[in-house]
Each structure stands twice: as C-alpha cells, then as structure tokens.
Amino acid sequence: MSLTTSTKFAQPLPLNTTSSRSKEHKLLFDPFRTNSFLGSTHKLRFNSLSKSNQTNLHRRSAIVAVSDVVKEKKSKPSTNLLITKEEGLELYEDMVLGRAFEDMCAQMYYRGKMFGFVHLYNGQEAVSTGFIKLLKQEDSVASTYRDHVHSLSKGVSARAVMSELFGKATGCCRGQGGSMHMFSKEHNVLGGFAFIGEGIPVATGAAFSSKYRREVLKEADCDHVTVAFFGDGTCNNGQFFECLNMAALWKLPIVFVVENNLWAIGMSHVRATSDPEIWKKGPAFGMPGVHVDGMDVLKVREVAKEAIGRARRGEGPTLVECETYRFRGHSLADPDELRDPAEKAHYAARDPITALKRYMIDNNLVTEQELKTIEKKIDEVVEDAVEFADESPHPPRSQLLENVFADPKGFGIGPDGRYRCEDPKFTQGTAHV
C-alpha cells in the first residue's frame, strides 16, 4: 500500500449495522462506494484521480479488516496472514496491558488513590498499539490527557505510570505530573497535555528537530519520526491547522493521528464540525489524508507502517483519522449518560482485543493457552505496579517548586527561605511580595 497526496486511501472496515450517533451520518466505511460515513464517503476521490489509478487503488490495498478475514476464513483457509505469531503476541500483550491497566486505574480512583480527573483509554487500544509498536525508541510521541496507554506502549513501565497517577516520587514525572502529564525523556514521550491541541505544536517542533539534525547538522542516522495523537474535538482548534501547514511546508517527519472517538466530552462530533470528515483536511494542506477503522489493530498497523515509512524516508507528514470509540465516559467523573446505549453496545461488540484474539486463534497463530498465559502475566504486572506505587514515598517538600519557576526565590520562596504558601498572609492575599 502506498500513500500519496491525493490518490491513496485506506479502505476502512465495513460495518453491517449503523450507529445512532447521528441520523444524518450513517456508518458505512468504504470510501469508494456510494454510501456515506463520518470519515469516508464516495466523494473522497479527487478530480486528478484517473480511472486507472482508481483501479490500482483497490488492487494495491493489502489491508484487510480483522473481522473480514475471520469471516472469509470460514469459507476458505487463509494463506496470506497479516502478522506473524511473534507480532501477534506482541500486539495482544500490549493491548491487554493497556486495558488491564486502565481497569485497575478505575478501581484505584474510586478507592481514593488518585486525584483530579482521570481519563481512561478503554476501547481505543488498537490505535496506540497499531502505531507505537512500530516506532523505535528514538522516535517521539506526543499525547493528550488520555495518555496512560500511549506511555505504556512506548515502553514506560507500568510501575512508573501507576506511581505517577498515585502522585509518588517514583512516578515518571516524580509525582508532579499526574494523570494528564505523563513524560519520559528516556522513551521520548514528549508529554500528555491537559489542554487540547497543546501537544501538536510540541510534536511539530520535535519533527523539525529531527529534520534539522539530519539536513543541517548532517547526522545521517537521524531518521527519527514523531507521532502526534489527539482527538476529534482538537481538529477545530487553530494549532491543528497551523501545524498541518508548517509540517507540509517543510516536509517534516511527523504523523498526525486523530483518535476520533466520535465525542468531544459530551458533544457529538457531527454537531461540532462543519465537515466531519477530518482526514480530508490533510490533502487541503498538501499531505495524504487517510481514514482507517481504529477498532482494528491490523488495519491501523498497515496504515501506520506506510505513514511512518513515508516520514522516515523524508517524504513528509500524513494525517490519519482513526475511527474508534471509548468504552467509558470522558473521565471517571463522567456518568456517561449522553451517549445512546445502542451506540455504545454497537462498538462494544467490536472490541479490538477480542477481534485480534479471534483472528489469531482462527488462523492457528496461537492457542487459547498462550493467550491466557499473557493475560495472567499482565495481571501480575498491573498488581505489582499498584503495590509499588502504594509503597512508594511522596515527593519531598523541597521538590514543590522545582520545574515551576526558573528561580523560585522571590516567588514561591520568600527572603527568609520559607515557602510563601505557608504564610497565612500569602494565602489571604495580604502578604508583601
């Protein structure tokens, strides 16, 4: 499969049923049929697309949805598997880790071990795993407030992420970041960002750094790629458009990944965006725009391979819209009463972990026992992370103002060396500063 500015698009997973998300937008996924879908319609062909190219498009697309492959296998044995056994086990372990970790986060949050807002990733694991497991350690990832699983996929330990959620000194940000601000210099996790759109300029800057090092500083081995994750709600923000323009203008090695879970907190995507087909904004800036079924890790992985490969070869950025769905509310403080139960049931039936498991077993890649062994291992990893976090110390008082002020004296620390926050007059607003 190949992506170019105007002619190559992933052919997403067809659904047999529609979602109640919007009466005006029925969910059918093939962009080259006459049906419509939020991220792909028959109108997606560009005028420059010749009939021969249209034919080649279908011929070249080697992406096959998990559910399609399983369905076809009943009638004929599969001879062209999409993954090896080793690849399948790696994908499955990463997705199960993400799900189990987030489920444990919910338990710990309701037990009072975590504070503030905690946004879980359940249901969207195929996107994180499909992209990040193809990256090198030197490659960078920028996340959002829903950043736990991105960090885990990139290699940050479950202990470090859980400790950060507990606000402990052993966390990946020494307890100062919390749920929405995961960061790891070692693993090139550029951070989770609480405000939407914040991470996109940071990711664009990281991509510029890679290009500068390679082309100006002549570091021939610097082929590093940056992947920026963000949601559908972010795509109405100015940073998104500015960075698409900059990345295309300078052909930066970056992949913009829209995790379109159809809802921006409680606002339906189709009610908030004049043109809900986000991927089309890519070609408008001169880069490929691709829509892919984000509930299918194998489909995501194939698109990710090409997009990351383009960036690494110096061919510029790609915008990928992953149609996905979160299985929980916006955060653990959200009762999730706005989404239609039928819509939630529809996507729950397309659980990406279950689909991958079925694909591997039906194609004799793995046994049930091998997968149970992985699940047991992950349970132990998550339990260990909780015990480690719970037993870890809180950050020392001396750390309170680190990374807040360049020089805390005169701001957080008074002339006498005491923390101003301990002065009653300071909190009353009557202290002399």
C-alpha positions in Angstrom: 0.0 0.0 0.0 1.2 3.5 -0.8 0.0 6.9 0.3 0.4 10.0 -1.9 -1.0 13.4 -1.6 -4.3 12.8 -3.4 -4.7 9.2 -4.5 -4.1 6.6 -1.9 -6.6 5.9 0.9 -7.0 3.1 3.3 -10.2 1.2 2.7 -11.8 1.0 6.2 -13.7 -1.8 7.8 -17.3 -2.1 6.6 -19.9 -2.3 9.2 -23.1 -4.3 8.9 -25.0 -2.0 11.2 -25.2 1.7 11.7 -24.7 3.7 14.8 -27.3 6.0 16.3 -24.7 8.7 16.6 -26.5 10.8 14.0 -29.4 10.3 11.8 -27.7 12.4 9.2 -24.5 10.3 9.1 -24.9 6.6 8.6 -21.9 4.4 9.5 -20.6 2.6 6.4 -16.9 2.6 5.8 -15.9 2.1 2.2 -14.8 5.5 0.7 -15.3 4.2 -2.8 -18.9 3.2 -2.6 -21.9 5.4 -2.8 -22.7 5.1 0.9 -21.5 7.7 3.5 -19.6 7.6 6.7 -18.2 10.2 9.1 -14.6 9.7 7.9 -15.1 8.5 4.4 -17.6 8.9 1.5 -17.7 8.3 -2.2 -16.9 11.9 -2.6 -13.3 11.4 -1.4 -11.9 10.9 -4.8 -10.0 13.9 -6.1 -10.5 15.2 -9.6 -7.0 14.2 -10.5 -7.7 10.6 -9.8 -7.7 8.7 -13.2 -9.7 5.6 -13.8 -6.5 3.6 -13.9 -5.4 5.0 -10.6 -8.8 4.1 -9.1 -8.4 0.6 -10.2 -4.9 0.4 -8.9 -6.1 1.8 -5.6 -8.3 -1.3 -5.0 -5.6 -3.6 -6.3 -2.8 -2.2 -4.1 -4.7 -2.1 -0.9 -3.4 -5.0 1.1 -5.2 -4.0 4.3 -7.8 -6.5 5.4 -10.0 -5.9 8.4 -9.8 -8.5 11.2 -13.5 -9.3 11.1 -13.4 -9.6 7.3 -10.6 -12.1 7.5 -12.3 -14.2 10.1 -15.5 -14.1 8.1 -13.7 -15.2 4.9 -11.8 -18.0 6.6 -15.0 -19.9 7.2 -15.3 -20.4 3.5 -11.6 -20.8 2.6 -8.4 -21.2 4.5 -6.2 -18.0 4.7 -2.8 -18.3 3.0 -1.8 -14.6 3.4 -1.6 -13.8 7.1 -1.3 -10.2 8.1 1.1 -10.9 11.0 3.5 -13.5 12.3 2.9 -15.3 15.6 5.5 -13.2 17.3 4.0 -9.9 16.0 0.5 -11.1 17.1 1.6 -11.9 20.6 3.4 -8.5 20.9 0.2 -6.7 19.8 -2.0 -8.7 22.0 0.2 -8.3 25.1 0.4 -4.5 24.6 -3.4 -4.1 24.1 -4.2 -6.3 27.1 -1.7 -4.3 29.2 -3.5 -1.1 28.2 -6.9 -2.5 29.0 -6.0 -4.1 32.3 -4.0 -1.1 33.5 -6.9 1.3 32.8 -9.4 -1.0 34.5 -7.1 -1.0 37.6 -6.9 2.8 37.4 -10.7 2.9 37.7 -10.5 0.8 40.9 -7.8 2.9 42.4 -9.5 6.1 41.6 -12.7 5.1 43.3 -10.7 3.9 46.3 -9.2 7.4 46.7 -5.7 6.6 45.5 -5.8 9.0 42.6 -7.0 12.6 42.5 -8.2 15.1 39.9 -9.5 14.0 36.5 -8.5 10.6 35.2 -9.4 9.8 31.5 -9.3 6.2 30.5 -8.4 4.7 27.1 -10.6 1.5 27.1 -11.7 0.7 23.6 -9.0 2.7 21.8 -6.1 0.3 22.3 -5.8 -0.6 18.6 -4.7 2.9 17.8 -1.9 3.2 20.4 -0.7 -0.3 19.8 -1.0 -0.2 16.0 1.2 2.9 15.7 3.6 3.0 18.7 4.7 -0.7 18.5 6.2 0.2 15.0 8.3 3.0 16.4 11.9 3.0 17.5 12.9 4.2 21.0 14.4 7.4 19.4 11.1 8.2 17.8 8.8 10.6 19.7 5.2 10.5 20.8 3.0 13.4 21.9 -0.2 12.5 23.7 -3.2 14.1 25.3 -4.9 14.0 28.7 -5.7 10.3 27.8 -2.1 9.4 27.9 -1.5 6.4 30.2 -1.7 3.8 27.4 0.4 5.8 24.9 3.2 5.8 27.6 2.9 2.1 28.3 3.0 1.3 24.5 6.2 3.4 24.2 7.9 1.4 26.9 7.4 3.4 30.1 7.0 0.8 32.9 3.6 0.1 34.5 5.3 0.9 37.8 6.3 4.4 36.7 3.0 5.3 35.2 1.0 4.0 38.2 3.2 5.8 40.6 2.7 9.0 38.7 -1.0 8.5 39.0 -0.6 8.0 42.7 1.4 11.2 42.9 4.5 9.4 44.2 8.2 10.3 43.8 8.8 7.1 41.8 6.5 8.2 39.0 7.8 9.1 35.6 7.4 12.8 36.5 8.3 12.3 40.1 4.7 12.7 41.1 4.4 16.2 39.8 2.5 15.4 36.5 -0.3 13.2 37.5 -2.7 11.5 35.1 -2.7 14.1 32.3 1.0 14.9 32.1 3.0 11.7 31.5 6.5 12.4 30.3 9.6 10.3 29.7 12.9 11.6 28.3 14.3 8.1 28.1 11.4 6.8 26.0 10.8 10.1 24.1 7.3 10.5 25.4 7.0 14.3 24.9 4.1 14.5 27.4 0.5 14.3 27.9 -1.2 17.6 27.5 -4.3 18.6 29.5 -5.5 21.3 27.1 -6.5 20.0 23.7 -4.2 20.9 20.9 -1.2 21.7 23.1 0.8 18.7 22.1 0.5 19.2 18.3 3.0 22.2 18.2 5.4 20.4 20.5 5.3 17.3 18.2 5.8 19.5 15.2 8.8 21.1 16.9 10.2 17.6 17.6 9.8 16.7 14.0 11.5 19.9 12.9 14.4 19.0 15.2 14.8 15.6 13.5 14.8 17.2 10.1 17.3 19.9 11.2 19.7 17.4 12.7 19.7 15.3 9.6 19.8 18.0 6.9 21.7 20.9 8.6 23.8 19.1 11.2 24.4 16.2 8.8 23.5 13.5 11.3 22.9 10.9 8.6 21.5 8.3 11.1 18.8 10.8 12.4 15.7 9.4 10.7 13.5 9.9 13.8 9.8 10.2 13.4 7.2 11.9 15.6 3.7 10.7 16.1 1.1 13.2 17.5 -2.1 11.8 19.0 -5.1 14.0 19.5 -8.9 13.7 19.4 -11.7 14.8 17.0 -12.5 17.9 19.2 -9.0 19.2 18.7 -9.4 19.3 15.0 -11.4 22.5 15.3 -8.5 24.3 17.0 -6.1 26.7 15.4 -2.9 24.8 16.5 -4.1 21.8 14.4 -4.3 23.8 11.2 -1.2 25.9 11.8 0.9 22.7 12.4 -0.6 20.9 9.4 0.5 23.8 7.2 4.0 24.0 8.8 4.6 20.3 8.6 3.6 20.1 4.9 5.5 23.2 4.0 8.8 21.9 5.5 8.0 18.1 4.8 8.5 17.3 8.4 8.8 13.6 9.6 5.5 13.5 11.5 2.3 11.6 11.6 -0.8 13.3 12.8 -3.1 10.7 14.4 -6.7 11.7 15.1 -8.3 9.4 17.5 -11.9 10.1 16.5 -14.0 8.5 19.2 -17.0 10.5 18.0 -17.4 12.5 21.1 -15.7 15.6 22.5 -16.6 15.1 26.1 -20.4 15.3 25.7 -20.5 16.9 22.2 -21.2 14.7 19.2 -18.5 15.2 16.6 -21.1 15.6 13.8 -22.7 18.5 15.7 -19.5 20.4 16.2 -17.7 20.3 12.9 -18.8 21.8 9.6 -17.2 18.9 7.7 -16.8 15.9 10.0 -14.6 14.0 7.6 -11.4 15.0 9.3 -9.0 13.1 7.1 -9.9 15.4 4.2 -8.1 18.3 5.9 -4.8 16.6 5.0 -4.9 16.9 1.2 -6.1 20.5 1.7 -2.6 21.2 3.1 -0.8 19.0 0.6 -0.4 15.8 2.6 -2.1 12.4 2.4 -5.3 12.1 4.4 -6.3 8.6 5.4 -9.4 7.2 7.2 -9.0 3.9 8.9 -11.0 1.7 11.2 -9.5 2.4 14.6 -11.2 -0.7 16.2 -9.0 -3.0 14.0 -5.3 -3.1 15.1 -4.2 -4.9 12.0 -5.8 -2.3 9.8 -4.3 0.5 11.9 -0.9 -1.2 11.7 -0.9 -1.4 8.0 -1.7 2.3 7.6 0.8 3.2 10.3 3.6 1.3 8.5 3.2 3.4 5.4 2.7 6.7 7.2 5.7 6.1 9.4 7.7 4.9 6.5 6.9 8.0 4.4 8.1 10.2 7.3 11.3 8.2 7.8 12.1 8.4 4.1 11.8 12.1 4.2 8.5 12.2 2.2 6.7 14.4 4.7 3.7 14.2 7.0 0.5 12.2 6.9 -2.9 12.8 8.6 -4.6 9.6 9.7 -8.1 9.6 11.1 -8.7 6.5 13.2 -12.4 5.9 13.8 -12.5 4.5 17.3 -14.7 4.5 20.4 -14.1 4.9 24.2 -15.9 2.3 26.3 -16.1 4.6 29.4 -17.2 8.1 30.0 -15.0 11.1 29.1 -13.4 10.8 32.5 -14.0 8.8 35.6 -16.1 11.7 36.9 -18.4 11.4 33.8 -21.6 9.3 34.4 -21.7 8.8 30.6 -25.4 9.5 30.2 -25.3 11.4 26.9 -24.4 8.6 24.5 -27.0 6.4 23.2 -26.9 2.9 24.8 -27.4 1.3 21.3 -24.3 3.2 20.0 -22.2 2.0 23.0 -23.4 -1.6 22.5 -22.6 -1.4 18.8 -19.0 -0.5 19.4 -18.6 -2.8 22.4 -19.4 -5.7 20.1 -16.4 -4.7 18.0 -13.9 -4.8 20.9 -10.4 -4.6 19.2 -8.8 -7.0 21.7 -11.5 -9.7 21.1 -11.2 -9.2 17.4 -7.4 -9.7 17.4 -7.7 -12.8 19.7 -10.3 -14.3 17.3 -8.2 -13.7 14.3 -5.1 -15.3 15.7 -6.9 -18.4 17.0 -8.9 -18.9 13.8 -5.7 -18.7 11.8 -3.9 -21.1 14.1 -1.3 -18.5 15.0 -1.7 -19.1 18.7 -3.6 -21.2 21.2 -6.0 -20.2 23.9 -3.5 -21.3 26.5 -0.8 -19.0 25.1 -3.1 -16.0 25.3 -4.2 -16.9 28.8 -0.6 -17.0 29.8 -0.2 -13.5 28.5 -3.3 -12.3 30.4 -2.0 -13.9 33.6 1.4 -12.2 33.1 -0.3 -8.8 32.6 -2.5 -9.2 35.7 0.7 -9.8 37.7 2.4 -6.7 36.1 -0.5 -4.5 37.0 -0.9 -5.8 40.5 2.9 -5.3 41.0 2.5 -1.7 39.7 -0.2 -0.9 42.3 1.8 -2.4 45.2 4.9 -0.5 44.1 3.0 2.8 43.7 1.3 2.4 47.0 4.5 1.7 48.9 6.5 4.4 47.2 7.2 7.7 49.0 5.6 11.0 48.3 7.8 13.7 46.8 9.8 15.7 49.3 8.8 19.3 50.2 11.9 20.5 48.5 10.5 19.4 45.2 7.4 21.5 45.5 8.6 24.4 43.3 11.0 22.6 41.1 10.2 23.0 37.4 7.7 25.8 38.3 10.0 28.8 38.4 13.5 29.2 37.0 14.4 30.9 40.3 11.8 30.3 43.0 13.3 32.9 45.3 11.0 36.0 45.4 8.1 33.9 44.0 7.4 30.7 45.8 10.1 31.2 48.4 10.5 34.4 50.5 13.7 36.2 51.5 13.7 34.2 54.7 13.9 30.9 52.8 10.4 29.8 53.8 7.7 28.8 51.3 5.3 31.6 50.8 2.4 29.2 50.7 3.0 28.6 54.4 2.5 32.3 55.3 -1.2 32.8 56.2 -1.0 36.4 54.9 0.1 35.0 51.5 -3.0 32.8 51.1 -5.1 35.7 52.3 -3.7 37.9 49.7 -2.3 40.4 52.1 1.4 39.4 52.1 4.0 41.9 50.9 5.6 40.4 47.8 
